């Protein structure tokens, strides 16, 4: 078994909702469901799922489960090592899911990383990571993207108090401590009814969109579980435009697209779900960057189709906000 760090453990825990849906066929996590404790004869559904704590809790017998507890119970294993191995088989691409949640009590990070960013910027030519990802290299200068040669990570400055990093030699990801800002969240300010902003899971996906359309407005959640920050900023800034949700082509991406769309609707913000990558070609692709790498022309064609239709819809000021699907 490969070394599993704390980040990946928390990422596995964040998949509890998906596990409950796929393994236990619990389709509505907003309501109580029958307790999963085999020793509890639950005649009235008394177990509840908490997205904040990534656990399910029974108000009847008092038991609490995280995903590892359920894996141990469902697969008959006791050691944490065995539970991790099963979790890795169930979610082999877990490193693509950033676990960090937007917590309302999360404090600001007071460390100014300006000098660190300058040092990393001077070393960006020591890696060809983004070139291999087919990202337009002009964007490196636009966003002052750098490289930490000691950590072997590409550094994406979000603001002077926050950054996000990706390993060039593995799947490790990290962010600075403190508030989980969005990539490009300044774009949410000063909106009007014609504003279209594409929302992606990762910075790499946002950069992929900018590679095919330099004029696109796109923000990244830095992990789907950070959608709370999107809601917070959109509400604070009285966002008047439309968000286009373009998440990964997997169960977690689909699930969170629906969650975010529903939450945006509750605060009267219009959003669409855009499917730019499923049935992309003869083989499936997981995200926008994979689509860019495999066939830029096909991605651009699908993007132009959706983008033109969205613009048309917004210009016509359709009264059925939030219900339009392409």
C-alpha positions as CSV (number, residue, x, y, z in Angstrom):
1,X,0.0,0.0,0.0
2,X,1.3,3.4,-0.9
3,X,1.7,6.0,1.8
4,X,-1.5,7.8,2.6
5,X,-1.3,11.2,4.1
6,X,-3.8,13.0,6.2
7,X,-5.2,14.9,3.2
8,X,-6.2,11.7,1.4
9,X,-7.7,10.3,4.6
10,X,-10.0,13.3,4.9
11,X,-10.7,13.2,1.2
12,X,-11.9,9.6,1.6
13,X,-14.1,10.7,4.5
14,X,-15.6,13.4,2.3
15,X,-16.9,10.6,0.0
16,X,-19.3,9.3,2.7
17,X,-22.4,10.7,0.8
18,X,-21.3,8.9,-2.4
19,X,-20.7,5.7,-0.4
20,X,-24.2,5.9,1.2
21,X,-25.8,6.4,-2.2
22,X,-23.9,3.7,-4.1
23,X,-23.4,1.1,-1.4
24,X,-26.5,1.4,0.6
25,X,-28.9,2.9,-2.0
26,X,-29.9,5.8,0.2
27,X,-31.1,8.3,-2.4
28,X,-32.3,11.1,-0.1
29,X,-29.6,12.2,2.3
30,X,-31.6,15.2,3.5
31,X,-34.1,12.9,5.4
32,X,-33.4,10.3,8.1
33,X,-32.8,6.8,6.9
34,X,-32.8,3.3,8.6
35,X,-29.9,2.9,11.0
36,X,-27.0,1.0,9.5
37,X,-26.1,-0.5,12.9
38,X,-26.9,-4.3,12.5
39,X,-27.6,-4.5,16.2
40,X,-30.3,-1.8,16.1
41,X,-33.8,-2.8,15.0
42,X,-34.7,0.6,13.7
43,X,-38.5,0.6,13.1
44,X,-38.6,4.3,12.4
45,X,-35.7,5.8,10.4
46,X,-33.4,7.5,12.9
47,X,-30.0,7.9,11.2
48,X,-29.0,11.2,9.8
49,X,-26.1,12.2,7.5
50,X,-24.0,15.3,8.3
51,X,-22.2,16.9,5.4
52,X,-20.4,19.2,7.8
53,X,-18.7,16.4,9.8
54,X,-18.8,13.6,7.2
55,X,-20.5,11.2,9.5
56,X,-23.9,9.6,9.9
57,X,-25.4,9.5,13.4
58,X,-28.3,7.5,14.8
59,X,-30.5,9.4,17.2
60,X,-31.9,6.1,18.4
61,X,-28.9,4.0,19.4
62,X,-26.4,6.8,19.4
63,X,-23.9,5.2,17.0
64,X,-21.7,7.3,14.7
65,X,-20.1,6.1,11.5
66,X,-17.6,7.7,9.1
67,X,-16.8,6.0,5.8
68,X,-14.1,3.9,7.3
69,X,-16.4,2.6,10.0
70,X,-18.9,1.5,7.3
71,X,-16.2,0.0,5.1
72,X,-15.1,-2.1,8.1
73,X,-18.6,-3.2,8.8
74,X,-19.6,-3.8,5.2
75,X,-16.5,-5.7,4.2
76,X,-15.7,-7.5,7.4
77,X,-12.3,-5.9,8.0
78,X,-10.9,-4.5,11.3
79,X,-7.5,-3.0,10.6
80,X,-7.3,0.6,9.3
81,X,-4.8,-0.5,6.7
82,X,-7.4,-2.9,5.2
83,X,-10.1,-0.2,5.3
84,X,-7.7,2.2,3.5
85,X,-7.0,-0.4,0.8
86,X,-10.7,-1.0,0.2
87,X,-11.3,2.8,0.0
88,X,-8.5,3.1,-2.5
89,X,-10.1,0.5,-4.7
90,X,-13.5,2.2,-4.4
91,X,-12.1,5.7,-5.1
92,X,-8.9,5.3,-7.1
93,X,-8.9,8.9,-8.1
94,X,-9.4,10.4,-4.6
95,X,-6.4,12.7,-5.1
96,X,-8.5,14.7,-7.6
97,X,-11.0,15.5,-4.8
98,X,-9.9,18.3,-2.5
99,X,-11.2,17.7,0.9
100,X,-11.0,21.2,2.4
101,X,-14.4,22.5,3.5
102,X,-15.4,26.2,3.7
103,X,-16.0,26.5,7.4
104,X,-17.8,29.7,8.5
105,X,-15.5,29.9,11.6
106,X,-12.3,29.5,9.5
107,X,-9.9,32.3,10.3
108,X,-8.0,34.5,7.9
109,X,-4.4,33.4,7.3
110,X,-2.2,36.4,8.4
111,X,0.9,35.1,6.7
112,X,1.9,37.2,3.7
113,X,3.3,34.9,1.0
114,X,4.4,37.7,-1.4
115,X,8.1,36.9,-1.1
116,X,7.5,33.2,-1.3
117,X,5.5,33.7,-4.5
118,X,8.4,35.8,-6.0
119,X,10.9,33.0,-5.3
120,X,8.6,30.4,-6.8
121,X,7.9,32.6,-9.8
122,X,11.7,32.7,-10.6
123,X,11.8,28.9,-10.7
124,X,8.7,28.2,-12.9
125,X,10.9,27.2,-15.9
126,X,12.3,24.3,-13.9
127,X,9.1,22.3,-14.5
128,X,7.2,21.5,-17.7
129,X,4.1,20.3,-15.7
130,X,1.7,22.9,-17.1
131,X,3.1,22.5,-20.6
132,X,2.4,18.8,-20.4
133,X,-1.1,19.7,-19.3
134,X,-1.5,21.7,-22.5
135,X,-2.1,24.9,-20.6
136,X,-1.4,28.2,-22.5
137,X,1.9,29.3,-21.0
138,X,0.8,32.9,-21.2
139,X,-1.5,32.2,-18.2
140,X,1.5,31.5,-16.1
141,X,2.6,35.1,-16.3
142,X,-1.0,36.4,-16.0
143,X,-1.5,34.6,-12.6
144,X,2.2,34.6,-11.4
145,X,2.2,30.9,-11.2
146,X,5.5,29.6,-9.7
147,X,7.3,26.4,-8.7
148,X,8.6,25.3,-5.4
149,X,11.6,23.1,-6.3
150,X,12.0,21.7,-2.8
151,X,8.5,20.5,-2.5
152,X,8.3,19.8,-6.2
153,X,5.0,21.6,-6.5
154,X,3.5,24.1,-8.8
155,X,2.3,27.1,-6.8
156,X,-0.9,28.9,-7.7
157,X,-1.2,32.2,-5.8
158,X,-4.9,33.0,-5.0
159,X,-4.2,36.2,-3.0
160,X,-1.2,37.3,-1.0
161,X,-2.5,35.3,2.0
162,X,-3.5,32.1,0.2
163,X,-2.2,29.7,-2.4
164,X,-2.9,26.3,-3.8
165,X,-0.2,23.8,-4.8
166,X,0.0,20.6,-7.0
167,X,2.7,18.0,-7.0
168,X,4.5,17.6,-10.4
169,X,5.6,14.1,-9.5
170,X,2.5,12.6,-7.9
171,X,-1.1,13.3,-7.0
172,X,-0.5,15.3,-3.8
173,X,-2.3,18.6,-3.4
174,X,-2.3,21.2,-0.7
175,X,-3.4,24.7,0.2
176,X,-2.1,27.3,2.7
177,X,-3.8,27.4,6.1
178,X,-6.7,29.8,6.6
179,X,-9.7,30.7,4.7
180,X,-10.4,28.6,1.5
181,X,-10.7,31.3,-1.1
182,X,-11.9,30.6,-4.7
183,X,-9.6,30.9,-7.6
184,X,-10.6,34.2,-9.4
185,X,-13.3,35.0,-6.9
186,X,-12.9,38.7,-7.7
187,X,-14.8,38.0,-11.0
188,X,-18.0,37.5,-8.9
189,X,-18.0,41.2,-8.0
190,X,-19.6,43.9,-10.1
191,X,-21.8,41.6,-12.0
192,X,-24.9,42.3,-14.1
193,X,-27.6,40.1,-15.7
194,X,-25.4,39.3,-18.7
195,X,-22.4,38.0,-16.6
196,X,-21.6,34.4,-17.3
197,X,-19.0,32.7,-15.0
198,X,-17.9,29.1,-15.4
199,X,-17.4,27.3,-12.1
200,X,-14.9,24.3,-12.1
201,X,-13.6,22.0,-9.4
202,X,-9.9,22.7,-9.9
203,X,-7.6,25.6,-11.0
204,X,-6.2,23.3,-13.8
205,X,-9.8,23.0,-15.2
206,X,-10.2,26.8,-15.1
207,X,-6.9,27.3,-16.8
208,X,-8.0,24.7,-19.4
209,X,-11.1,26.8,-20.2
210,X,-9.0,29.9,-20.5
211,X,-6.6,28.1,-22.9
212,X,-9.5,27.5,-25.3
213,X,-11.1,30.8,-24.7
214,X,-9.0,33.7,-23.3
215,X,-12.1,35.8,-22.8
216,X,-14.0,33.3,-20.6
217,X,-14.7,34.2,-17.0
218,X,-14.0,31.2,-14.7
219,X,-13.6,30.5,-11.0
220,X,-12.4,27.3,-9.4
221,X,-13.8,25.9,-6.1
222,X,-10.4,24.3,-5.3
223,X,-12.4,21.2,-4.5
224,X,-16.1,20.5,-4.7
225,X,-16.6,20.5,-1.0
226,X,-15.6,24.2,-0.9
227,X,-18.8,25.2,-2.6
228,X,-19.8,27.0,0.5
229,X,-17.3,29.8,-0.3
230,X,-19.0,30.2,-3.7
231,X,-22.4,30.7,-2.0
232,X,-20.9,33.0,0.6
233,X,-19.2,35.3,-1.9
234,X,-22.1,35.3,-4.4
235,X,-24.5,36.3,-1.6
236,X,-22.2,39.0,-0.2
237,X,-21.6,40.5,-3.6
238,X,-25.2,40.3,-4.7
239,X,-24.3,38.3,-7.8
240,X,-26.7,39.1,-10.6
241,X,-25.4,36.9,-13.4
242,X,-25.4,33.2,-14.1
243,X,-23.0,30.4,-13.0
244,X,-22.2,27.6,-15.4
245,X,-21.3,24.5,-13.3
246,X,-18.7,22.3,-15.1
247,X,-17.6,19.7,-12.6
248,X,-15.7,16.4,-13.1
249,X,-17.3,13.5,-15.0
250,X,-17.8,11.2,-12.0
251,X,-20.3,10.4,-9.4
252,X,-19.0,13.0,-6.9
253,X,-19.0,15.7,-9.6
254,X,-22.5,14.9,-10.6
255,X,-23.7,14.8,-7.0
256,X,-22.1,18.1,-6.1
257,X,-23.3,19.8,-9.3
258,X,-26.9,19.1,-8.2
259,X,-26.2,20.2,-4.6
260,X,-24.6,23.5,-5.7
261,X,-27.4,24.2,-8.2
262,X,-30.0,23.6,-5.5
263,X,-28.2,25.8,-3.0
264,X,-27.8,28.6,-5.5
265,X,-31.5,28.5,-6.3
266,X,-32.3,28.9,-2.6
267,X,-30.5,32.3,-2.7
268,X,-32.1,33.2,-6.0
269,X,-29.0,32.9,-8.2
270,X,-29.3,31.4,-11.6
271,X,-27.1,28.5,-12.7
272,X,-26.8,25.8,-15.4
273,X,-25.1,22.5,-15.5
274,X,-22.9,22.2,-18.5
275,X,-21.8,18.8,-19.8
276,X,-18.6,19.5,-21.8
277,X,-16.8,16.2,-21.3
278,X,-19.1,13.1,-21.1
279,X,-19.1,11.1,-24.4
280,X,-16.2,13.3,-25.3
281,X,-14.7,10.8,-27.8
282,X,-14.3,7.1,-28.1
283,X,-13.1,7.0,-24.5
284,X,-14.4,8.8,-21.4
285,X,-12.5,11.7,-19.9
286,X,-12.6,12.7,-16.3
287,X,-12.3,16.4,-16.4
288,X,-11.8,19.5,-18.6
289,X,-8.0,19.2,-18.5
290,X,-8.1,15.6,-19.7
291,X,-10.4,16.7,-22.5
292,X,-8.0,19.5,-23.4
293,X,-5.1,17.0,-23.6
294,X,-6.9,14.4,-25.6
295,X,-8.6,16.7,-28.2
296,X,-8.6,20.5,-27.9
297,X,-10.7,20.9,-31.0
298,X,-13.6,18.7,-29.7
299,X,-13.5,20.5,-26.4
300,X,-13.6,23.9,-28.1
301,X,-16.5,22.8,-30.3
302,X,-18.6,21.6,-27.3
303,X,-17.7,24.7,-25.3
304,X,-18.7,27.0,-28.2
305,X,-22.0,25.2,-28.6
306,X,-22.9,25.6,-24.9
307,X,-21.5,29.1,-24.5
308,X,-23.5,30.4,-27.5
309,X,-26.7,28.9,-26.2
310,X,-26.2,30.3,-22.7
311,X,-25.4,33.8,-24.1
312,X,-28.6,33.6,-26.2
313,X,-30.6,32.5,-23.2
314,X,-29.3,35.3,-21.0
315,X,-29.8,37.9,-23.7
316,X,-33.4,36.9,-24.1
317,X,-33.9,37.2,-20.4
318,X,-35.9,34.0,-20.1
319,X,-38.3,34.2,-17.2
320,X,-37.8,30.5,-16.3
321,X,-34.6,31.1,-14.4
322,X,-32.8,28.0,-13.1
323,X,-35.0,25.6,-15.1
324,X,-33.3,25.8,-18.5
325,X,-31.1,22.8,-19.5
326,X,-29.0,22.2,-22.6
